[in-house]
């Protein structure tokens, strides 16, 4: 338990833009590698439905993304010491899903189903800036690191006799408050 506590403390980092402390033992390289794997899976899943760059929806999304990443360049530089700048790329998927997301490494996916809901560039910028902010804040890495703590904590509580499901609920609650 002591070793786990030391490991946890050693891997605490302060988020540059907010000053908040978080546990994160996922390196930028590992995060990017996981993002690359998810990228390949996502491409395979939506193969044949990716719109060309010349499609009006792609042009709109790229225009909005370009303004967001230019405005966020300083935050990108501060997201992790020594990290290379994010290499942003945009993929527009012809699909009715009302969704958009950014994979670690800067791969942005936008589904055409969200475009009417956004109602134009301003609404789209709101959605995409939110997604880009997740990437810049390294929320994917933070979440992956948090799962390790959750699983280890659940295992320890289970060894102490607490029901596995109940221990996960309790630890989820605890982690969401911290």
VOBA-995206 format. One record per residue (C-alpha): x, y, z. Coordinates in nm, 2 decimals, m for minus. Layout:
N
px X; py Y; pz Z
...
END
This chain:
178
px 0.00; py 0.00; pz 0.00
px 0.29; py 0.23; pz 0.08
px 0.44; py 0.18; pz m0.26
px 0.12; py 0.25; pz m0.43
px 0.08; py 0.57; pz m0.23
px 0.43; py 0.68; pz m0.32
px 0.36; py 0.60; pz m0.69
px 0.05; py 0.80; pz m0.68
px 0.21; py 1.11; pz m0.52
px 0.51; py 1.09; pz m0.76
px 0.28; py 1.09; pz m1.06
px 0.08; py 1.39; pz m0.95
px 0.10; py 1.68; pz m1.19
px m0.03; py 2.03; pz m1.19
px m0.25; py 2.12; pz m1.49
px m0.08; py 2.43; pz m1.64
px m0.39; py 2.62; pz m1.74
px m0.59; py 2.57; pz m1.42
px m0.34; py 2.48; pz m1.15
px m0.54; py 2.18; pz m1.05
px m0.35; py 1.87; pz m0.93
px m0.42; py 1.53; pz m1.09
px m0.28; py 1.19; pz m1.11
px m0.14; py 1.11; pz m1.45
px 0.12; py 0.84; pz m1.52
px 0.05; py 0.83; pz m1.90
px 0.33; py 0.98; pz m2.11
px 0.26; py 1.20; pz m2.41
px 0.41; py 0.92; pz m2.63
px 0.19; py 0.65; pz m2.48
px m0.12; py 0.88; pz m2.51
px m0.03; py 0.94; pz m2.87
px 0.02; py 0.57; pz m2.94
px m0.32; py 0.49; pz m2.79
px m0.47; py 0.77; pz m3.00
px m0.31; py 0.62; pz m3.31
px m0.46; py 0.28; pz m3.24
px m0.80; py 0.43; pz m3.18
px m0.76; py 0.64; pz m3.50
px m0.70; py 0.32; pz m3.71
px m1.01; py 0.16; pz m3.55
px m1.22; py 0.47; pz m3.62
px m1.10; py 0.49; pz m3.98
px m1.19; py 0.12; pz m4.03
px m1.53; py 0.17; pz m3.87
px m1.62; py 0.46; pz m4.09
px m1.44; py 0.37; pz m4.41
px m1.64; py 0.47; pz m4.71
px m1.82; py 0.74; pz m4.52
px m1.54; py 1.00; pz m4.49
px m1.62; py 1.31; pz m4.69
px m1.35; py 1.45; pz m4.92
px m1.18; py 1.77; pz m4.82
px m1.36; py 1.96; pz m5.10
px m1.71; py 1.87; pz m4.97
px m1.88; py 2.18; pz m4.83
px m1.92; py 2.02; pz m4.48
px m1.55; py 1.94; pz m4.47
px m1.46; py 2.29; pz m4.59
px m1.68; py 2.44; pz m4.31
px m1.54; py 2.21; pz m4.04
px m1.18; py 2.27; pz m4.15
px m1.23; py 2.65; pz m4.15
px m1.37; py 2.64; pz m3.79
px m1.10; py 2.40; pz m3.67
px m0.83; py 2.62; pz m3.82
px m0.95; py 2.92; pz m3.62
px m0.97; py 2.72; pz m3.30
px m0.63; py 2.56; pz m3.32
px m0.47; py 2.90; pz m3.41
px m0.63; py 3.06; pz m3.10
px m0.53; py 2.76; pz m2.88
px m0.17; py 2.75; pz m2.99
px m0.03; py 2.88; pz m2.66
px m0.24; py 2.63; pz m2.46
px m0.11; py 2.35; pz m2.69
px 0.25; py 2.46; pz m2.61
px 0.18; py 2.45; pz m2.24
px m0.01; py 2.12; pz m2.22
px 0.30; py 1.92; pz m2.13
px 0.67; py 2.01; pz m2.09
px 0.87; py 1.91; pz m2.40
px 0.57; py 1.79; pz m2.60
px 0.57; py 1.84; pz m2.97
px 0.29; py 2.07; pz m3.10
px m0.03; py 1.88; pz m3.18
px m0.06; py 1.78; pz m3.55
px m0.43; py 1.84; pz m3.59
px m0.62; py 1.66; pz m3.87
px m0.99; py 1.67; pz m3.95
px m1.22; py 1.39; pz m4.07
px m1.59; py 1.45; pz m4.15
px m1.80; py 1.14; pz m4.14
px m2.13; py 1.13; pz m4.34
px m2.35; py 0.99; pz m4.06
px m2.66; py 1.10; pz m3.87
px m2.49; py 1.08; pz m3.53
px m2.49; py 1.41; pz m3.35
px m2.14; py 1.38; pz m3.23
px m1.78; py 1.51; pz m3.26
px m1.47; py 1.40; pz m3.08
px m1.09; py 1.44; pz m3.08
px m0.86; py 1.15; pz m3.03
px m0.53; py 1.18; pz m2.85
px m0.28; py 1.32; pz m3.10
px m0.53; py 1.57; pz m3.25
px m0.74; py 1.36; pz m3.49
px m1.08; py 1.54; pz m3.50
px m1.39; py 1.35; pz m3.61
px m1.71; py 1.54; pz m3.69
px m2.03; py 1.36; pz m3.79
px m2.26; py 1.54; pz m4.04
px m2.56; py 1.48; pz m3.81
px m2.43; py 1.74; pz m3.57
px m2.40; py 2.02; pz m3.83
px m2.77; py 2.11; pz m3.84
px m2.79; py 2.11; pz m3.46
px m2.49; py 2.35; pz m3.45
px m2.67; py 2.60; pz m3.68
px m2.36; py 2.75; pz m3.83
px m2.00; py 2.83; pz m3.76
px m2.05; py 2.97; pz m3.41
px m2.23; py 2.67; pz m3.29
px m1.98; py 2.43; pz m3.45
px m1.70; py 2.63; pz m3.29
px m1.86; py 2.59; pz m2.95
px m1.87; py 2.21; pz m3.00
px m1.53; py 2.17; pz m3.15
px m1.35; py 2.41; pz m2.91
px m1.49; py 2.20; pz m2.62
px m1.35; py 1.88; pz m2.79
px m1.02; py 2.04; pz m2.86
px m1.00; py 2.16; pz m2.50
px m1.03; py 1.80; pz m2.39
px m0.72; py 1.71; pz m2.60
px m0.52; py 2.01; pz m2.48
px m0.60; py 1.93; pz m2.11
px m0.50; py 1.57; pz m2.17
px m0.83; py 1.44; pz m2.03
px m0.79; py 1.11; pz m2.21
px m0.46; py 1.04; pz m2.04
px m0.60; py 1.16; pz m1.70
px m0.90; py 0.93; pz m1.74
px m0.69; py 0.63; pz m1.84
px m0.46; py 0.69; pz m1.53
px m0.77; py 0.72; pz m1.31
px m0.90; py 0.38; pz m1.42
px m0.57; py 0.23; pz m1.29
px m0.64; py 0.38; pz m0.95
px m1.00; py 0.27; pz m0.96
px m0.91; py m0.09; pz m1.05
px m0.63; py m0.11; pz m0.79
px m0.85; py 0.04; pz m0.52
px m1.14; py m0.19; pz m0.61
px m0.90; py m0.49; pz m0.59
px m0.77; py m0.38; pz m0.24
px m1.12; py m0.32; pz m0.11
px m1.23; py m0.66; pz m0.25
px m0.95; py m0.82; pz m0.06
px m1.07; py m0.65; pz 0.25
px m1.41; py m0.81; pz 0.20
px m1.60; py m0.53; pz 0.03
px m1.82; py m0.63; pz m0.27
px m1.63; py m0.55; pz m0.60
px m1.93; py m0.37; pz m0.75
px m1.99; py m0.16; pz m0.44
px m1.62; py m0.08; pz m0.41
px m1.61; py 0.05; pz m0.77
px m1.91; py 0.27; pz m0.70
px m1.76; py 0.41; pz m0.38
px m1.42; py 0.47; pz m0.55
px m1.59; py 0.63; pz m0.86
px m1.77; py 0.87; pz m0.62
px m1.45; py 0.94; pz m0.43
px m1.25; py 1.01; pz m0.75
px m1.52; py 1.24; pz m0.89
px m1.51; py 1.45; pz m0.58
px m1.13; py 1.49; pz m0.58
END
